[in-house]
Amino acid sequence: MPGDVSALQLLLSGDPALLAIVRLSLIVSLSAVVFGGLIGVPFGAAVALTRFPGREAVIVILNALMGLPPVVVGLAVYLLLSRSGPLGSWGLLFTPQAMIVAQTVLIAPIIAALARQTVEDLWSEYRDELAAMDVGPLGRIATLIWDGRFSLVTALLAGFGRAAAEVGAVLIVGGNIDGFTRTMTTAIALETSKGDLPLAIGLGLVLIAIVVVVNAAAWGLRRAGERLAG
């Protein structure tokens, strides 16, 4: 088990290359969750609380986009940000910003679909009270988002999980440039193909630990919310 021992040595010694990759991965994934949440939660709530022609089609599309292939997202963002693309003048291709854009596009539909279901369930419960108080559409959206904030953590957690584990999109738009756009998942794939198993194993352990910690924090937050509500 030499690879496992070397991986632990890398972790315990605080290897600079490993820490830089972990830091970039967290920055990219957490930034994508923030932007995805700012887009997805209000949009999902609006779909849940409004009736308009084609609403059912929008819901079906949202649910379908939850399984959107990452490489397709990466290709679409690549075409937008390439020099010949409409946003090529921004110079974002092969940068961390491009990876944030790709991950935001990937996870926003997931957050929106889960938020829509959460808010729709709350609307069924509080419809009469909100109607009696003559709360307007924007007020309903804000009220139900606030009331369901602890449940919506699950939606954000799902988005983070998808972003943290994603490889294809960030590889296409980031280029996996050493010291600049290399994330944990792309580094694991590269180092495994090169036979550098200690670094790949070390990054894999860190990725698993991050997912476990985030899940535990979200679970604790939700339980705390339930106790306060009770």
C-alpha positions in Angstrom: 0.0 0.0 0.0 2.8 2.5 -0.8 0.5 4.8 -2.7 -1.8 5.1 0.3 1.1 5.9 2.6 2.5 8.5 0.2 -1.0 10.1 -0.1 -1.3 10.4 3.7 2.2 12.0 3.8 1.1 14.6 1.2 -2.0 15.4 3.2 -0.2 15.6 6.6 2.7 17.6 5.2 0.4 20.2 3.6 1.8 19.7 0.1 1.6 23.2 -1.6 0.5 21.7 -5.0 -2.3 19.7 -3.3 -3.5 22.7 -1.2 -3.5 25.0 -4.3 -5.7 22.5 -6.2 -8.1 22.1 -3.3 -8.3 25.9 -2.8 -9.2 26.6 -6.4 -11.7 23.7 -6.5 -13.5 25.2 -3.5 -13.5 28.7 -4.9 -14.9 27.6 -8.2 -17.6 25.2 -6.8 -18.7 27.5 -4.0 -18.9 30.5 -6.4 -21.0 28.4 -8.8 -23.3 27.5 -5.9 -23.8 31.1 -5.0 -24.6 32.2 -8.5 -26.6 29.1 -9.2 -28.6 29.8 -6.0 -29.2 33.4 -6.9 -30.6 32.3 -10.2 -32.2 29.0 -9.4 -34.1 29.7 -6.2 -36.0 32.8 -7.3 -36.7 31.2 -10.7 -37.9 27.9 -9.2 -40.1 29.8 -6.7 -41.6 32.0 -9.5 -42.5 28.9 -11.5 -44.0 27.3 -8.4 -46.3 30.3 -7.6 -47.3 31.6 -11.0 -49.6 30.2 -13.7 -48.7 30.9 -17.3 -49.0 29.3 -20.7 -46.4 26.6 -21.1 -45.7 26.3 -17.4 -45.9 22.5 -17.5 -43.4 22.5 -20.3 -41.0 24.7 -18.3 -41.3 22.2 -15.4 -40.5 19.3 -17.6 -37.5 21.1 -19.1 -36.2 22.0 -15.7 -36.4 18.4 -14.5 -34.8 17.3 -17.7 -31.9 19.8 -17.3 -31.1 18.2 -13.9 -29.4 15.5 -16.0 -27.7 17.8 -18.4 -24.4 16.2 -19.6 -21.5 18.3 -18.3 -19.5 17.9 -21.6 -22.4 19.5 -23.5 -22.4 22.4 -21.0 -18.6 22.7 -21.4 -18.9 22.7 -25.2 -21.6 25.4 -25.2 -19.7 27.6 -22.8 -16.5 27.0 -24.8 -18.3 28.2 -28.0 -19.6 31.3 -26.2 -16.2 32.2 -24.8 -13.9 31.3 -27.7 -12.4 34.0 -29.7 -14.9 33.5 -32.5 -17.8 33.3 -30.0 -20.1 36.1 -29.0 -18.3 36.6 -25.7 -14.8 36.0 -26.9 -13.8 39.6 -26.3 -14.2 39.0 -22.6 -11.1 36.8 -22.6 -12.5 34.3 -20.1 -11.7 31.0 -21.8 -9.2 28.9 -19.9 -9.7 30.9 -16.7 -11.3 30.0 -13.3 -14.1 32.5 -14.3 -15.0 30.3 -17.3 -15.2 27.3 -15.0 -17.5 29.1 -12.6 -19.7 30.1 -15.6 -19.8 26.4 -16.8 -20.6 25.0 -13.3 -23.3 27.7 -12.8 -25.0 26.7 -16.0 -24.8 23.1 -14.9 -26.2 23.4 -11.4 -28.7 26.3 -11.7 -31.4 24.0 -13.2 -30.9 21.5 -10.4 -31.3 24.2 -7.8 -34.3 25.7 -9.6 -36.1 22.3 -10.0 -35.6 21.4 -6.3 -36.6 24.9 -5.2 -39.8 24.8 -7.3 -40.9 21.6 -5.6 -40.1 22.9 -2.1 -41.9 26.2 -2.6 -44.9 24.4 -4.3 -45.3 22.2 -1.3 -45.2 25.2 1.0 -47.7 27.1 -1.1 -50.1 24.2 -0.7 -49.7 24.5 3.0 -49.9 28.3 3.4 -52.1 29.3 0.4 -55.1 30.3 2.5 -53.1 32.3 5.0 -51.3 34.3 2.4 -54.4 34.9 0.4 -56.2 36.1 3.5 -53.4 38.6 4.2 -53.6 39.7 0.5 -49.9 39.1 0.0 -48.7 40.0 -3.5 -46.8 37.7 -5.9 -43.3 39.0 -4.9 -44.3 38.9 -1.3 -45.4 35.3 -1.6 -42.1 34.3 -3.3 -40.0 36.1 -0.6 -42.1 34.7 2.2 -42.0 31.1 1.1 -38.3 31.2 0.2 -37.6 32.4 3.7 -40.0 29.9 5.3 -38.4 27.1 3.3 -34.8 28.3 3.7 -33.6 25.2 5.7 -35.2 22.8 3.1 -33.6 24.8 0.3 -30.2 24.0 1.8 -30.8 20.6 0.3 -31.1 22.1 -3.1 -27.9 24.1 -2.7 -26.2 21.0 -1.4 -27.2 19.0 -4.4 -25.8 21.8 -6.6 -22.5 21.8 -4.7 -22.2 18.0 -4.9 -22.7 18.2 -8.7 -20.2 21.0 -9.0 -17.5 19.5 -6.8 -17.6 16.2 -8.6 -17.8 17.6 -12.1 -15.0 16.9 -14.6 -16.0 17.4 -18.2 -17.2 21.0 -18.3 -14.3 22.4 -16.3 -11.8 20.4 -18.3 -13.1 21.9 -21.6 -13.4 25.5 -20.6 -10.5 25.5 -18.0 -8.0 23.5 -19.9 -6.6 21.8 -16.8 -3.7 24.3 -16.6 -1.2 23.4 -13.9 -1.3 26.1 -11.1 -4.1 28.0 -12.7 -7.2 26.0 -13.7 -6.5 22.5 -12.3 -9.2 21.3 -9.9 -9.4 18.2 -7.8 -11.4 16.2 -10.3 -9.3 17.1 -13.3 -6.1 16.6 -11.4 -7.3 13.1 -10.2 -8.0 12.1 -13.8 -4.7 13.5 -15.0 -2.5 12.1 -12.2 -4.2 8.7 -12.5 -3.5 8.5 -16.2 0.2 9.5 -15.5 0.5 6.9 -12.8 1.0 9.4 -10.0 -1.4 7.6 -7.6 -0.3 9.3 -4.3 -1.5 12.7 -5.4 -4.6 11.3 -7.0 -5.5 9.3 -3.9 -4.7 12.3 -1.7 -7.0 14.6 -3.7 -9.7 11.9 -3.7 -9.6 11.7 0.1 -9.9 15.4 0.4 -12.8 15.5 -2.0 -14.6 12.8 0.0 -13.9 14.6 3.2 -15.3 17.9 1.8 -18.5 16.3 0.6 -19.0 14.6 4.0 -18.4 17.8 6.0 -20.7 19.8 3.7 -23.4 17.2 4.1 -23.0 17.1 7.9 -23.2 20.9 8.1 -26.3 21.0 6.0 -28.0 18.2 8.0 -27.1 20.0 11.2 -28.5 23.3 9.9 -31.7 21.7 8.8 -32.2 19.9 12.2 -31.5 23.2 13.9 -34.2 24.9 11.7 -36.7 22.1 12.5 -36.1 22.5 16.2 -36.6 26.3 16.0 -39.7 25.8 13.9 -41.0 23.3 16.4 
